Amino acid sequence: MLRQPIVRIFSLILITASLVACDKNRNTFMNRNYQNMVARFNVYFNGNERLDDAVKGLEKSHKDDYKQILEVYPYATEESRKSLSGKMDEIIKKASKIIADRPLSKWVDDAWLLQGKAYFFKADYFAAIENFQYINSKYKGTPISYEATLWIIKSYVFLNKSGEAEAIIGLMNNDSKFPEKLKPFLSEISAAVYIRQGKYKLAAENMEKALARAKGSAQRARYHYILGQLYDKLGVRDKAREHFKTVTKGAPPYEMAFNAKVNLARNYNPQDKGEVRAARRYLKSMLRDDKNINFYDQIYYELGVIEKRENNPEQALADFKASNNHNKGNADQKALSYLAIADIYFAQPKYDQAQLYYDSAVNYLKPEFENYDKLKAKQEVLTDLIKNLILIQREDSLLKVAKLPMKEIDRLVDKAIENEKEQERLRKEQEEELKRQQANRGNPMMPGNPFQPTVPVIAGGGFYFDDQANVARGYTEFLNRWGRRKNVDNWQFKSIADESQAINTGENKGDDGNGQDNAKGDDNKGQENELPDSIAPEKALYYKDIPFSAQAQSSSQNRIAEAMLNVGEIYYEALKEFQESQSYLNQYLTRFPKHEQKPKALYYSYKVATELGDAAQADKSKAELLSKYPESSYAKYLSESSVKQVEENPENKAVSALYQKAYSAHQQKAFAEVLSLKAQNDKQYFGSYLQPKFELLEAVVYGEIDSTERCIKELENVTLTYASTPEALTATRMLNAYKKKLAEDKMSSGSDSTAKKQSYQFNPNSKHYFMLLLPAVKGKLNLNNVKAKISDFNAKQKAGTSYAIDDLFASSRQFVLVKEFSDAEEAKAYLSLFQSDKAFLESLGLPEYELFVMDAQNVGLMVVNSDLEGFKSFYKNYYSK
């Protein structure tokens, strides 16, 4: 009986405690402990478990690129992270529940951190940073505030803001109160930042310290692999081998283990022939292991690298080609193998072969590949070279054919028709054979397939075409890349020849490839090529390009002249093959002594002869150019007033120093400073021998901070004003790339970027522009008139200054810029002066306008983001107070 009252009393106490606990703001011992228990086990634990599972899923789906230094944080792609939004939102709700419902719990700060991590893993980095910054202010000086700071650094890493991340790292390293237990985490993040910046020594030092943070064998193997890669970059072979060997001793993923073994073989001393032989043996032993059958392409590639280092180009070529023959869909490796082959042919030099392989390499390479732009430029240069060489050969052949008797021409046409029919028959046979092979799962061999290995036996037994999926993939790849080709010698050049033919026969209307096809004024569209009356209709196609008439022959000769001059220029400017350049220039000058492009040829003849040390020829070419074509831009450039650029000249040294400073500023992305230095050059040294370089640099900067259209405009100015300079050639190639990209962007304009816009930043001490926003009226304003009146205003009100006046099109509106001012205050003073002259403002005849001052970086952001309203709001908040 006594027991029942005790039970009732105890129950009453529990009920009372529960009722007390229901008041979430009641700060009592029992309430605090109750909230701690519920927050930790009911909410935080579950949220944290879900986050861990999501992160493990990301790491599992991550695809490592072993050609690059591995990511310290293997969190898959940003699209994959964004796909976790639903799961992360659930975690955010749970964390918010702790914050709102359990305010006395000691887990509230952890809930804030959990919430920030959830924002991070859903790729909402700005929201994550705001969350972590709140923790910093709310719990300043506590361990969790330091942890939040590390997550801020991590967020900046994934926002590609390495500079901001590095600045915070510096603060943390100098903070004496930084928690000891978080130092491995700081080292880990520091390593990730320094890897992205290419500071491999600092990255390796921090990665060594981060090893203490590695959890589990997989993460330890990853960190050791990264250390091996870093020491490999630094050329510290012993340490690189040590870490790669550590990877192989564990139980890493097979691909990581394989690549670690490859790197072990790669890190030999090239001066030690014993180590060279050992590396070869090690790689060849890997070919005997059937488990490596899917990696033969990489093994052969490494063997090729060894042979290339050992100056065995033929064996290197064989190994690199074997790498491609054994490639099973690894596009990155295929790109590297093509590139290695191209480099060997380029060095020999065999430019026709090099062009083919550079073309293939660029087709497979990713744009983020190191030196991608340079490789793309080299490929384009060689394509131009081969296109012009083929054009010369083709036009010369057609001219010779035109001189033959008609019976002989007819015989050649009949033979061509017969060959084409035979090739079509063989093509159909190949397609039927392929279908039979795929249906019967036999042992197919595709005659005429350019991707078929010379000796199609692969290591491990069997034939390349035993793999039916590989056959289908290879055939499809060939068709996608090359289209249907005739089984003839030099089939690879057909696309170039066809393009050249289209350009020069008027099939590609309005586009002559280099803008000079009709240099003598003959119009291809009106060209009459008098074909013989007796030609059968089915043969007319084969006769149409043969130049029978005098006018057609004249056009053909003109195309040859242009192509020869192009070849001479390419050999000189891009390839530095001066003997080859001289050969084609001499052919041009001998064969076409009255061609209208002769001044250009004489100019390059002078330049080439100077490079070859042939003073007599250089003087001869220069004298002819100056005496016969004194008004040409080439003669003016070589005149005594222009070539008086002696290195000892103090002014010349000053110009050179100024340009080096501007170039360094561009490398550091200090675009406003580049424009300021360019303006200083124009004021003090305009017309110097470095003027073309300054103009090109300015054009490139406008491509960074202004519109593509503005950049194109500036590049076109370089090509017209400095046509005879290397900078003009560079500008021409950049123009081609920009115009191609604009066309591609136009085709894919339907896709929206989900990237978050970079925010404006107030930089009052940087260089500033004055900006006049013109009314949204088209066709009624004379922009040049407005600019001229502003120029007159400056001459009157700011005598002695040399402000540049420019225009800018952004957000579908037109601006006039006056630039540049040393800082915001000087720009605002100019704005006030501008506003105060009422008569001047009325003279502009503008029904409405708006005035701003702004630094170049924020102007660039407004242009890139097409964000006029945001720009105005920012200006109002920071400048118009």
Buried (B, 14 or more C-beta within 10 A) or exposed (E): EEEEEEEEEEEEEEEEBEEEBEEBEEEEEEBBBBBBBBBBEEBBEEBBEBBEEBBEBBBEEBEBEBBEBBBBBBBBEEEBBBBBBEBBEBBBEBBBBBBEEBEBBEBBBBBBBBBBBBBBBBBBBEBBBBBBBBBBEBBEEBBBBBBBBBBBBBBBBBBEBBEBBBEBBEEBEEEEEBBEEBBBBBBBBBBBBBBBEEBBEBBBBBBBBBBEBBEEEBBBBBBBBBBBBBBBBBEBBEBBBBBBBBBBEBEBEEEBBBBBBBBBBBBBEEEEEEBBEEBBEBBEEBBEBEEBBBBBBBBBBBBBBBBBEBEBBEBBBBBBBBBBBBBBEBEBBBBBBBBBBBBBBBEEEBBBBBBBBBBBBBEBBEEEBEEBEEBBBBBBBBBBBBBBBBBBBBBEEBBEBBEEEEEEBBEBBEEEBEEEEEBEEBBEEBEEBBEEBBEEEEEBBBEBBEBBBEEEEBBEEEEBBBBBEBBEEBBEBBEEEBEEBBBEEEBBBBBBBEBBBBBBBBEBEEEBBBEBBBBBEBEBEEBEBEBEEEBEEEBEEBBEBBBBBEBBBBBBBBBBBBBBBBBBBBBBBBBEBBEBBBBBBBBBBEEBEEBEBBBBBBBBBBBBBBBBEBEEBBEBBBEBBBEEBEEBBBBBBBBEEEEEEEEEBEEBEBBBEBBEBBBEBBEEEBBBBBBBBBBBBBEEBEEBBBBBBBBBBBBBBBBBBBBBBBBBBBBBBBBEBBBBBBBBBBBBBBBEBBEEEEEEEEEEEEEEEEEEEBEBEEBEEBBBBBBBBBBEEEEEBEEEEBBEBBBEBBEEBEEEEEBBBBBBBBBEEBBBBBBBBEBBEBBBEBBEBBEEEEEBBEBBEBEEEBBBBBBBBBBBBBBBBBBBEBBBEBBEEBBEE
